[in-house]
């Protein structure tokens, strides 16, 4: 089962959301309201150590590719179902793209959520800070806070 940050549950009801998803963790933000800027985190369980980041060279005979189980995708889907609309941030292509695999899971098991996913952007999410993830979502939905101009 995926670990869910119960202490940082955000209110997504009726709001836009952005989710940066990789195979280890999903950072989910509400883009409107009083909890903007505080992510809810869903972390994949990795009791066997298969999801750790490996830095390997060519000819790796142990180069098995492991992804989190359905419980991880389900935990993310349950959180995102509360939102009105969602933009996903992921990186890579094909099997290396967690957001792509999440969408495939959603289409099979949560079609109502699938209709709410309005974008799936490819970015280097490992290097994005929480404020940067939040700003990308706000820009996508055009809900960025207005600047006070003198």
Phi and psi in degrees as GROMACS dihedral restraints (atoms count N, CA, C in turn):
[ dihedral_restraints ]
;  ai    aj    ak    al  type     phi  dphi    fc
    3     4     5     6     1   -77.2    20    10
    4     5     6     7     1   145.7    20    10
    6     7     8     9     1   -82.1    20    10
    7     8     9    10     1   138.0    20    10
    9    10    11    12     1  -125.4    20    10
   10    11    12    13     1   131.9    20    10
   12    13    14    15     1   -78.2    20    10
   13    14    15    16     1    88.3    20    10
   15    16    17    18     1   -64.3    20    10
   16    17    18    19     1   -26.6    20    10
   18    19    20    21     1   -80.0    20    10
   19    20    21    22     1   -11.8    20    10
   21    22    23    24     1  -124.1    20    10
   22    23    24    25     1    34.0    20    10
   24    25    26    27     1   -67.3    20    10
   25    26    27    28     1   128.1    20    10
   27    28    29    30     1  -102.6    20    10
   28    29    30    31     1   158.0    20    10
   30    31    32    33     1   -92.6    20    10
   31    32    33    34     1   107.5    20    10
   33    34    35    36     1  -102.1    20    10
   34    35    36    37     1    -4.1    20    10
   36    37    38    39     1   -55.6    20    10
   37    38    39    40     1   118.3    20    10
   39    40    41    42     1    71.5    20    10
   40    41    42    43     1    17.4    20    10
   42    43    44    45     1  -120.1    20    10
   43    44    45    46     1   164.8    20    10
   45    46    47    48     1   -80.2    20    10
   46    47    48    49     1   149.4    20    10
   48    49    50    51     1  -138.6    20    10
   49    50    51    52     1   152.3    20    10
   51    52    53    54     1  -124.7    20    10
   52    53    54    55     1   138.5    20    10
   54    55    56    57     1  -132.1    20    10
   55    56    57    58     1   120.2    20    10
   57    58    59    60     1   -93.3    20    10
   58    59    60    61     1   114.1    20    10
   60    61    62    63     1  -119.0    20    10
   61    62    63    64     1   125.1    20    10
   63    64    65    66     1  -128.4    20    10
   64    65    66    67     1  -170.6    20    10
   66    67    68    69     1   -80.5    20    10
   67    68    69    70     1    -4.6    20    10
   69    70    71    72     1  -106.2    20    10
   70    71    72    73     1   -36.4    20    10
   72    73    74    75     1  -158.3    20    10
   73    74    75    76     1   149.7    20    10
   75    76    77    78     1  -117.7    20    10
   76    77    78    79     1   128.3    20    10
   78    79    80    81     1  -105.6    20    10
   79    80    81    82     1   118.9    20    10
   81    82    83    84     1  -118.7    20    10
   82    83    84    85     1   129.8    20    10
   84    85    86    87     1  -123.7    20    10
   85    86    87    88     1   140.1    20    10
   87    88    89    90     1   -81.0    20    10
   88    89    90    91     1   140.1    20    10
   90    91    92    93     1   -99.0    20    10
   91    92    93    94     1    -1.9    20    10
   93    94    95    96     1  -140.0    20    10
   94    95    96    97     1   155.4    20    10
   96    97    98    99     1   100.3    20    10
   97    98    99   100     1  -173.9    20    10
   99   100   101   102     1   -77.7    20    10
  100   101   102   103     1   -13.4    20    10
  102   103   104   105     1  -105.7    20    10
  103   104   105   106     1    18.2    20    10
  105   106   107   108     1   -60.6    20    10
  106   107   108   109     1   132.1    20    10
  108   109   110   111     1   103.2    20    10
  109   110   111   112     1   -13.9    20    10
  111   112   113   114     1  -105.8    20    10
  112   113   114   115     1   113.7    20    10
  114   115   116   117     1   -80.0    20    10
  115   116   117   118     1   152.5    20    10
  117   118   119   120     1   -98.0    20    10
  118   119   120   121     1   133.2    20    10
  120   121   122   123     1  -112.0    20    10
  121   122   123   124     1   133.5    20    10
  123   124   125   126     1  -117.5    20    10
  124   125   126   127     1   122.8    20    10
  126   127   128   129     1  -114.1    20    10
  127   128   129   130     1   132.4    20    10
  129   130   131   132     1   -70.9    20    10
  130   131   132   133     1   135.3    20    10
  132   133   134   135     1   -72.3    20    10
  133   134   135   136     1   137.4    20    10
  135   136   137   138     1  -140.2    20    10
  136   137   138   139     1    59.2    20    10
  138   139   140   141     1   -66.4    20    10
  139   140   141   142     1   -23.2    20    10
  141   142   143   144     1   -95.9    20    10
  142   143   144   145     1    -4.9    20    10
  144   145   146   147     1    76.3    20    10
  145   146   147   148     1    19.2    20    10
  147   148   149   150     1   -77.8    20    10
  148   149   150   151     1   -20.3    20    10
  150   151   152   153     1   -94.0    20    10
  151   152   153   154     1     0.5    20    10
  153   154   155   156     1   -62.8    20    10
  154   155   156   157     1   155.0    20    10
  156   157   158   159     1   -78.7    20    10
  157   158   159   160     1   126.6    20    10
  159   160   161   162     1  -111.2    20    10
  160   161   162   163     1   137.7    20    10
  162   163   164   165     1  -113.2    20    10
  163   164   165   166     1   103.0    20    10
  165   166   167   168     1  -121.2    20    10
  166   167   168   169     1   163.3    20    10
  168   169   170   171     1  -101.9    20    10
  169   170   171   172     1   176.9    20    10
  171   172   173   174     1   -63.6    20    10
  172   173   174   175     1   164.2    20    10
  174   175   176   177     1    62.2    20    10
  175   176   177   178     1    33.2    20    10
  177   178   179   180     1   -76.8    20    10
  178   179   180   181     1   110.2    20    10
  180   181   182   183     1   -76.6    20    10
  181   182   183   184     1   -16.3    20    10
  183   184   185   186     1  -105.7    20    10
  184   185   186   187     1    31.2    20    10
  186   187   188   189     1   -80.4    20    10
  187   188   189   190     1    37.6    20    10
  189   190   191   192     1   -61.9    20    10
  190   191   192   193     1   145.4    20    10
  192   193   194   195     1  -109.3    20    10
  193   194   195   196     1   116.4    20    10
  195   196   197   198     1  -116.0    20    10
  196   197   198   199     1   139.8    20    10
  198   199   200   201     1  -120.6    20    10
  199   200   201   202     1   159.4    20    10
  201   202   203   204     1   -66.5    20    10
  202   203   204   205     1   160.7    20    10
  204   205   206   207     1   -79.4    20    10
  205   206   207   208     1   178.0    20    10
  207   208   209   210     1   -60.3    20    10
  208   209   210   211     1   -26.7    20    10
  210   211   212   213     1   -61.9    20    10
  211   212   213   214     1   -36.5    20    10
  213   214   215   216     1   -64.6    20    10
  214   215   216   217     1   -50.1    20    10
  216   217   218   219     1   -62.5    20    10
  217   218   219   220     1   -40.4    20    10
  219   220   221   222     1   -62.4    20    10
  220   221   222   223     1   -43.2    20    10
  222   223   224   225     1   -60.3    20    10
  223   224   225   226     1   -41.4    20    10
  225   226   227   228     1   -66.0    20    10
  226   227   228   229     1   -44.7    20    10
  228   229   230   231     1   -60.2    20    10
  229   230   231   232     1   -42.1    20    10
  231   232   233   234     1   -61.8    20    10
  232   233   234   235     1   -41.4    20    10
  234   235   236   237     1   -65.4    20    10
  235   236   237   238     1   -46.9    20    10
  237   238   239   240     1   -73.4    20    10
  238   239   240   241     1   -20.0    20    10
  240   241   242   243     1   -59.4    20    10
  241   242   243   244     1   -25.0    20    10
  243   244   245   246     1   -72.3    20    10
  244   245   246   247     1   -18.2    20    10
  246   247   248   249     1   -82.8    20    10
  247   248   249   250     1   156.9    20    10
  249   250   251   252     1   -78.5    20    10
  250   251   252   253     1   -37.7    20    10
  252   253   254   255     1  -152.3    20    10
  253   254   255   256     1   150.5    20    10
  255   256   257   258     1  -136.4    20    10
  256   257   258   259     1   140.9    20    10
  258   259   260   261     1  -118.5    20    10
  259   260   261   262     1   133.7    20    10
  261   262   263   264     1  -102.4    20    10
  262   263   264   265     1   144.8    20    10
  264   265   266   267     1  -118.2    20    10
  265   266   267   268     1   127.2    20    10
  267   268   269   270     1  -144.3    20    10
  268   269   270   271     1   175.6    20    10
  270   271   272   273     1  -139.0    20    10
  271   272   273   274     1   160.3    20    10
  273   274   275   276     1    86.7    20    10
  274   275   276   277     1  -175.1    20    10
  276   277   278   279     1  -134.9    20    10
  277   278   279   280     1   154.1    20    10
  279   280   281   282     1    58.5    20    10
  280   281   282   283     1  -131.6    20    10
  282   283   284   285     1   -64.9    20    10
  283   284   285   286     1   -20.7    20    10
  285   286   287   288     1   -83.1    20    10
  286   287   288   289     1    -2.6    20    10
  288   289   290   291     1  -106.4    20    10
  289   290   291   292     1   107.4    20    10
  291   292   293   294     1   -65.7    20    10
  292   293   294   295     1   -38.8    20    10
  294   295   296   297     1   -65.0    20    10
  295   296   297   298     1   -34.8    20    10
  297   298   299   300     1   -65.3    20    10
  298   299   300   301     1   -43.1    20    10
  300   301   302   303     1   -67.8    20    10
  301   302   303   304     1   -34.6    20    10
  303   304   305   306     1   -63.8    20    10
  304   305   306   307     1   -42.8    20    10
  306   307   308   309     1   -61.5    20    10
  307   308   309   310     1   -41.8    20    10
  309   310   311   312     1   -60.8    20    10
  310   311   312   313     1   -41.5    20    10
  312   313   314   315     1   -64.1    20    10
  313   314   315   316     1   -44.4    20    10
  315   316   317   318     1   -63.0    20    10
  316   317   318   319     1   -43.8    20    10
  318   319   320   321     1   -60.4    20    10
  319   320   321   322     1   -31.4    20    10
  321   322   323   324     1   -82.9    20    10
  322   323   324   325     1   -36.6    20    10
  324   325   326   327     1  -115.9    20    10
  325   326   327   328     1   -22.4    20    10
  327   328   329   330     1  -137.6    20    10
  328   329   330   331     1    65.7    20    10
  330   331   332   333     1   -60.8    20    10
  331   332   333   334     1   -30.8    20    10
  333   334   335   336     1   -63.9    20    10
  334   335   336   337     1   -37.3    20    10
  336   337   338   339     1   -71.1    20    10
  337   338   339   340     1   -37.4    20    10
  339   340   341   342     1   -55.3    20    10
  340   341   342   343     1   -37.0    20    10
  342   343   344   345     1   -68.8    20    10
  343   344   345   346     1   -20.8    20    10
  345   346   347   348     1   -87.8    20    10
  346   347   348   349     1   -13.1    20    10
  348   349   350   351     1   -82.5    20    10
  349   350   351   352     1   107.4    20    10
  351   352   353   354     1   -97.3    20    10
  352   353   354   355     1   -10.1    20    10
  354   355   356   357     1  -160.7    20    10
  355   356   357   358     1   151.9    20    10
  357   358   359   360     1  -139.3    20    10
  358   359   360   361     1    97.3    20    10
  360   361   362   363     1   -94.8    20    10
  361   362   363   364     1   139.1    20    10
  363   364   365   366     1   -95.6    20    10
  364   365   366   367     1   117.6    20    10
  366   367   368   369     1  -143.8    20    10
  367   368   369   370     1   169.5    20    10
  369   370   371   372     1   -87.4    20    10
  370   371   372   373     1    79.4    20    10
  372   373   374   375     1   -69.5    20    10
  373   374   375   376     1   -19.3    20    10
  375   376   377   378     1   -61.9    20    10
  376   377   378   379     1   -30.0    20    10
  378   379   380   381     1   -98.1    20    10
  379   380   381   382     1    -0.1    20    10
  381   382   383   384     1   -85.3    20    10
  382   383   384   385     1   131.0    20    10
  384   385   386   387     1   -78.0    20    10
  385   386   387   388     1   164.6    20    10
  387   388   389   390     1   -56.7    20    10
  388   389   390   391     1   -45.8    20    10
  390   391   392   393     1   -60.8    20    10
  391   392   393   394     1   -33.5    20    10
  393   394   395   396     1   -69.1    20    10
  394   395   396   397     1   -41.4    20    10
  396   397   398   399     1   -60.4    20    10
  397   398   399   400     1   -46.0    20    10
  399   400   401   402     1   -59.0    20    10
  400   401   402   403     1   -45.5    20    10
  402   403   404   405     1   -66.2    20    10
  403   404   405   406     1   -37.6    20    10
  405   406   407   408     1   -62.1    20    10
  406   407   408   409     1   -44.4    20    10
  408   409   410   411     1   -62.8    20    10
  409   410   411   412     1   -43.7    20    10
  411   412   413   414     1   -63.0    20    10
  412   413   414   415     1   -39.5    20    10
  414   415   416   417     1   -67.2    20    10
  415   416   417   418     1   -43.1    20    10
  417   418   419   420     1   -57.2    20    10
  418   419   420   421     1   -44.5    20    10
  420   421   422   423     1   -93.6    20    10
  421   422   423   424     1     2.4    20    10
  423   424   425   426     1    55.0    20    10
  424   425   426   427     1    47.7    20    10
  426   427   428   429     1  -123.5    20    10
  427   428   429   430     1    25.4    20    10
  429   430   431   432     1   -63.2    20    10
  430   431   432   433     1   141.7    20    10
  432   433   434   435     1   -59.8    20    10
  433   434   435   436     1   143.5    20    10
  435   436   437   438     1   -75.0    20    10
  436   437   438   439     1   140.4    20    10
  438   439   440   441     1   -84.7    20    10
  439   440   441   442     1   142.1    20    10
  441   442   443   444     1   -83.2    20    10
  442   443   444   445     1   116.4    20    10
  444   445   446   447     1  -102.2    20    10
  445   446   447   448     1   134.9    20    10
